[in-house]
């Protein structure tokens, strides 16, 4: 009986330790669950990866330059303004902005938790 319980403890110990000894999975990309550090991607890792996609010329640099960043800001601001300008006349009135804010604020702002 003592041998069987020792064997069970040994098997359970190996089962618990096996994941720690396993080779890290490195074949998943940004859309996967692992980053280049071979760990689970955090929310911050995913945001950084999205930001780095702004680098239009990765062969020339490892970072995002101001023009690439500014291009993204202008693109997003243009799209947001178009959503606010309900009648498309190039001007946002108080009523248009109020409607936009009431309908879209959750998309742009996190609620306090």
Beta strands, then each sheet from edge to edge (+ up, - down):
end
